[in-house]
Amino acid sequence: MLTYTYTARNTSTGETVKAEIEAADEQSAAKTLIDRGLAPVDIKLKKEQTGFLSDLRNRIKTKQKVIFSRQLATMVNAGLPLAQSLNTVRGQTNSKPLKDVISSVIVDVESGSSFADALSRHPKVFNSVYISLVAAGEASGTLDTSLGRLANQQEKDAEIVSKVRGAMIYPIIVILVLIAVVVFMMTTVLPEVQSLYKGIPGAKLPFVTVILLGVAHFIINFWWLVILILALGGFLLTRWAHTGRGIEVIDGLKLRVWPVGPLFSKLYMARFARTGAILAASGVPMIKMLNTTADAVDNTHVAESIHKATEQVKGGKALSDSLKGDPNFLELVPDMIHIGEQSGALQDMLSKVADYYEKEVDEQIQAVSTIIEPALMIIVGIIALTIVAAVLLPIYSLAGKNLTSGL
């Protein structure tokens, strides 16, 4: 299937529509538009733009999706037809990528597609959780409620992710500054120390100074090779990180490596519980809820555990028993689910679990920050001591020889 951009006129309203459509060829795209009640004016094959800049330019922020969900929920709750509500929201958004997506969704809805099906054609914007909740809301006649819940869930998830990223910014900045200082010292100060020894018979540099000078000379003479190796290594590492094996390894490290392991474990538990609670409250069946939640947690190992539990639930086993003892799930989660299953309040228990682990994530972020700061200071101290030793030992050695010769 190819993607085409088109300009067409709505035969019933006379409105000009600009959006995208997927079809096998241009003739098929035109036929589909005519079937939707649109008169094609212009159809062109979309030029695919790839790369970091393109992704950055077309990225739709979580905040924009939250505003879209809240505004649409208000319109639907006021009794406006869905297509009219979407048109109103489209006029209020300032994001061109989101406006283009909404335009495409409007065309699909007006041609007879369900809202959930129209959204599912844009998986990069609307994930499986969003589509499942919209589908449940359409089926139960509570679309406005589902959209409100989606906005709340997106806000909470974005807040937690923002806190986790914020905790990682400080050590990254410290490490980058440290690298810059070390390179500066090695390429400017150490060569000056070496020049002091030139012309002094029998003078030998200390071993640590010799090693660092060798590295410094390599950086000075082959700086282009250093940059090439770093760039190539970064590119290959990034490509590997997006492969199946790379994702699996990185997700495993997130769960197991101290001190971030406990932080990410609690983050995934909060995400699992919050998503499950919202889906359960919207009337999504258990199996679909679990499959959707597995996609939402964004960790292959936790998702695999959920899928295994889903198979056991299909066989008649309770969800709490299916998750009990799983190494990727903290013990509190199946225990609370068990209470919810017995009391018939699974949604409430999942909400309480989510609230608990969201608070735990905040505390864990503080704990990780407390651990990282002294650890970084120790690393900085060791590196600084090594550099100072490489600089001062030769100077002290020369001073000692001068004193000896003076005596």
C-alpha positions in Angstrom: 0.0 0.0 0.0 1.2 3.5 -0.9 0.4 6.8 0.9 -1.1 9.6 -1.2 -1.9 13.2 -0.3 -5.1 14.5 -1.8 -7.3 17.6 -2.1 -10.9 16.8 -2.6 -14.3 18.5 -2.3 -17.1 17.1 -0.1 -20.0 16.6 -2.5 -22.6 17.1 0.2 -21.1 20.2 2.0 -18.9 21.7 -0.6 -16.0 21.8 1.9 -12.5 21.3 0.6 -10.6 18.5 2.3 -6.9 17.9 2.4 -5.6 14.7 4.0 -3.8 11.4 3.2 -5.1 8.1 2.0 -3.5 4.6 1.6 -4.2 2.8 -1.6 -2.5 0.4 -4.1 -2.3 3.0 -6.8 -3.7 6.5 -7.7 -6.8 5.1 -9.4 -7.7 3.1 -6.3 -7.2 6.1 -4.2 -9.5 8.2 -6.4 -12.2 5.4 -6.3 -12.0 5.2 -2.5 -12.5 9.0 -2.3 -15.5 8.9 -4.6 -17.0 6.1 -2.5 -16.6 8.3 0.5 -18.6 11.1 -1.1 -15.5 13.2 -2.1 -14.7 14.6 -5.5 -10.9 14.3 -6.0 -9.2 17.6 -7.1 -5.6 16.5 -6.8 -3.9 13.2 -5.8 -0.1 12.9 -5.3 2.1 10.2 -4.0 3.4 11.3 -0.7 7.2 11.7 -0.5 8.4 9.8 2.5 10.6 11.8 4.8 12.8 9.9 7.2 15.5 10.7 9.6 15.8 12.5 12.9 14.8 16.0 11.7 11.7 14.6 10.0 10.6 12.7 13.1 11.2 15.7 15.2 9.2 18.0 12.9 6.2 15.6 12.7 6.2 14.5 16.3 3.0 15.1 18.2 3.6 15.8 21.9 1.8 14.1 24.7 0.4 17.4 25.9 -1.2 18.0 22.5 -2.9 14.6 22.6 -4.1 15.3 26.1 -5.7 18.6 25.0 -7.2 16.9 22.0 -8.7 14.2 24.2 -10.1 16.7 26.7 -11.6 19.0 24.1 -13.2 16.2 22.2 -14.6 14.7 25.4 -16.2 18.1 26.2 -17.7 18.4 22.7 -19.1 14.9 22.7 -20.5 15.3 26.3 -22.3 18.5 25.0 -24.2 16.3 22.5 -22.4 17.4 19.3 -22.0 14.8 16.5 -18.5 13.2 16.4 -17.6 14.6 13.0 -18.6 18.1 14.1 -16.7 17.8 17.4 -13.6 16.7 15.5 -13.9 19.6 13.1 -14.1 22.0 16.0 -11.1 20.5 17.8 -9.1 20.6 14.5 -9.7 24.3 14.3 -8.4 24.8 17.8 -5.1 22.9 17.6 -1.9 24.7 16.6 0.0 21.5 15.7 0.0 21.0 12.0 0.9 17.2 12.2 -2.0 16.7 14.6 -4.3 18.8 12.4 -3.4 16.6 9.4 -4.2 13.4 11.4 -7.5 14.8 12.6 -8.4 15.7 9.0 -7.7 12.2 7.9 -9.8 10.8 10.9 -12.7 13.1 10.0 -12.7 11.8 6.4 -12.8 8.2 7.6 -15.5 8.8 10.2 -17.7 10.7 7.6 -17.2 7.8 5.2 -18.7 5.3 7.7 -15.7 4.1 9.7 -15.9 3.9 13.5 -13.9 6.4 15.4 -11.6 3.6 16.8 -11.0 2.2 13.3 -10.2 5.7 12.0 -7.7 6.2 14.9 -6.1 2.8 14.3 -4.9 4.0 10.9 -2.4 6.3 12.8 -0.6 3.9 15.1 2.3 6.3 15.6 0.0 8.8 17.2 -2.7 6.6 18.9 -1.4 3.5 20.7 -3.4 0.3 21.4 -4.6 1.6 24.8 -6.1 4.7 23.2 -7.8 2.7 20.5 -9.1 0.1 22.9 -10.6 2.7 25.2 -12.2 4.6 22.4 -13.7 1.3 21.0 -15.1 0.5 24.4 -16.5 4.0 24.8 -18.2 3.8 21.4 -19.7 0.4 22.2 -21.0 1.5 25.6 -22.1 5.0 24.6 -19.6 6.6 27.0 -17.0 7.9 24.6 -16.7 11.2 26.5 -15.9 9.3 29.7 -13.3 7.2 27.9 -11.6 10.2 26.4 -11.5 11.9 29.8 -9.9 8.8 31.3 -7.4 8.7 28.4 -6.4 12.3 29.1 -5.8 11.5 32.8 -3.8 8.4 32.0 -1.6 10.2 29.5 -0.9 13.0 31.9 0.1 10.6 34.7 2.3 8.5 32.5 4.0 11.6 31.0 4.6 13.0 34.5 6.3 9.8 35.7 8.4 9.5 32.5 9.4 13.2 32.9 10.6 12.6 36.5 12.6 9.5 35.5 14.3 11.4 32.6 14.9 14.4 34.9 16.7 12.1 37.4 19.0 10.9 34.6 19.9 14.4 33.2 22.2 15.4 36.1 24.6 12.4 35.9 24.8 12.7 32.1 25.7 16.4 32.3 28.4 15.7 34.9 29.9 12.8 32.9 30.0 15.0 29.7 31.7 17.9 31.5 34.1 15.5 33.1 35.1 14.0 29.7 35.6 17.5 28.4 37.9 18.5 31.3 39.9 15.3 31.0 40.4 15.8 27.3 41.5 19.4 27.8 44.0 18.5 30.6 45.4 15.6 28.5 45.8 17.6 25.3 47.1 20.9 26.8 48.7 20.5 30.2 50.4 17.1 29.9 52.3 18.0 26.7 53.7 21.0 28.6 54.9 18.7 31.4 56.6 16.5 28.8 58.5 19.5 27.4 60.0 20.1 30.8 61.8 16.7 30.6 63.3 17.3 27.1 67.0 17.9 27.2 67.4 16.5 30.8 69.7 13.5 30.5 68.4 10.3 32.2 65.1 11.9 33.1 62.2 9.5 33.0 58.5 10.3 33.2 56.4 8.4 35.7 54.5 5.4 34.3 51.0 7.1 34.7 52.2 10.2 32.8 53.6 8.1 30.0 50.3 6.2 29.6 48.2 9.4 29.6 50.6 11.1 27.2 50.3 8.2 24.8 46.5 8.7 24.9 46.9 12.5 24.5 49.1 12.2 21.5 46.7 9.8 19.8 43.8 12.2 20.4 45.9 15.2 19.1 47.2 13.4 16.0 44.2 11.3 15.2 41.3 13.4 16.5 39.4 12.7 13.2 39.7 9.0 13.8 38.5 9.4 17.4 35.4 11.3 16.1 34.8 8.7 13.4 35.0 5.8 15.9 32.7 7.5 18.3 30.2 8.4 15.6 30.3 4.9 14.0 30.0 3.3 17.5 27.1 5.5 18.4 25.3 4.8 15.1 25.8 1.0 15.4 24.8 1.0 19.0 21.6 3.0 18.1 20.8 0.6 15.3 21.4 -2.4 17.6 19.2 -0.9 20.3 16.3 -0.9 17.9 16.7 -4.5 16.9 14.7 -7.3 18.7 17.8 -8.6 20.5 18.9 -5.0 21.4 15.5 -4.1 22.9 15.4 -7.4 24.8 18.9 -6.8 26.4 18.2 -3.2 27.2 14.8 -4.0 28.8 16.4 -6.7 30.8 19.1 -4.3 32.1 16.4 -1.8 33.1 14.9 -4.4 35.3 18.1 -5.9 36.8 20.8 -3.3 37.0 21.2 -1.6 40.3 20.3 1.2 41.2 17.9 1.8 38.4 16.4 -1.7 38.4 14.0 -1.1 41.4 13.0 2.3 39.8 12.0 0.8 36.5 10.3 -2.2 38.1 8.0 0.1 40.1 7.4 2.3 37.0 6.2 -0.8 35.0 4.0 -1.9 37.8 2.4 1.5 38.0 1.9 1.6 34.2 0.4 -1.9 34.2 -2.0 -1.2 37.1 -3.0 2.3 35.8 -3.7 1.0 32.3 -5.5 -2.1 33.5 -7.7 0.0 35.9 -8.7 2.4 33.1 -9.5 -0.5 30.6 -11.4 -2.4 33.3 -13.4 0.7 34.2 -14.3 1.2 30.5 -15.7 -2.4 30.3 -12.9 -3.9 28.2 -12.9 -7.7 28.5 -10.2 -9.3 30.6 -8.2 -10.9 27.8 -8.2 -7.8 25.6 -7.4 -5.7 28.7 -4.3 -7.9 29.4 -3.1 -7.9 25.8 -3.5 -4.1 25.5 -1.7 -3.6 28.9 1.2 -5.8 27.7 1.7 -3.3 24.8 1.4 -0.3 27.1 4.1 -1.3 29.7 6.8 -0.8 27.1 9.1 -3.6 28.3 9.5 -6.9 26.5 10.1 -9.0 29.6 7.1 -7.6 31.5 5.0 -7.9 28.4 6.0 -11.6 28.0 5.0 -12.2 31.6 1.6 -10.7 31.0 1.1 -12.8 27.8 1.9 -15.9 29.8 -0.6 -14.9 32.4 -3.1 -14.2 29.7 -2.8 -17.8 28.4 -3.4 -19.1 31.9 -6.4 -16.9 32.4 -7.8 -18.2 29.1 -7.5 -21.7 30.7 -9.6 -20.6 33.7 -6.9 -19.6 36.1 -7.3 -16.4 38.2 -5.1 -13.5 37.1 -3.6 -13.2 40.6 -2.5 -16.8 40.5 -1.2 -16.4 37.0 1.1 -13.5 38.1 2.1 -15.0 41.4 5.8 -15.8 41.6 6.6 -14.2 38.3 10.1 -12.6 38.6 9.0 -9.5 36.6 6.1 -8.7 38.9 6.5 -7.3 42.4 4.7 -9.4 45.0 2.2 -6.7 46.0 0.6 -6.6 42.5 -0.8 -10.2 42.5 -1.8 -9.9 46.2 -3.8 -6.8 45.5 -5.4 -8.3 42.4 -6.4 -11.3 44.5 -8.2 -9.1 46.9 -9.9 -7.3 44.0 -11.0 -10.6 42.5 -12.5 -11.9 45.7 -14.3 -8.6 46.5 -15.4 -8.0 42.9 -13.5 -4.6 42.9 -10.6 -5.4 40.6 -10.7 -1.9 39.0 -10.4 -0.2 42.5 -7.6 -2.5 43.5 -5.6 -1.8 40.3 -6.1 1.9 40.9 -4.8 1.6 44.4 -1.8 -0.3 43.2 -1.1 2.4 40.5 -1.4 5.1 43.2 1.0 3.3 45.5 3.7 2.6 42.9 3.4 6.1 41.4 4.4 7.4 44.9 7.1 4.7 45.1 8.5 5.9 41.8 8.9 9.4 43.2 10.6 8.1 46.3 12.8 5.8 44.2 13.9 8.7 42.0 15.0 10.5 45.1 16.9 7.4 46.3 18.6 6.9 42.9 19.6 10.6 42.9 21.0 10.3 46.4 23.1 7.3 45.3 24.3 8.6 42.0 25.6 11.9 43.4 28.3 10.5 45.8 29.1 7.8 43.2 29.8 10.4 40.6 31.9 12.4 43.1 34.0 9.3 43.8 34.6 8.7 40.1 35.4 12.4 39.6 37.8 12.2 42.5 39.6 9.2 41.1 40.0 10.7 37.7 41.1 14.0 39.1 43.7 12.3 41.3 45.0 10.4 38.3 45.4 13.6 36.2 47.0 15.5 39.1 49.4 12.7 39.7 50.3 12.6 36.0 51.0 16.3 36.2 52.6 16.8 39.6 54.8 13.6 39.9 57.1 14.7 37.0 57.4 18.2 38.5 58.2 16.8 42.0 60.7 14.4 40.4 62.5 17.4 38.7 62.4 19.4 41.8 64.0 16.5 43.7 66.8 16.2 41.2 67.5 19.9 41.3 67.8 19.8 45.1 70.1 16.7 45.0 72.3 18.4 42.4 72.4 21.6 44.4 73.6 19.7 47.5 
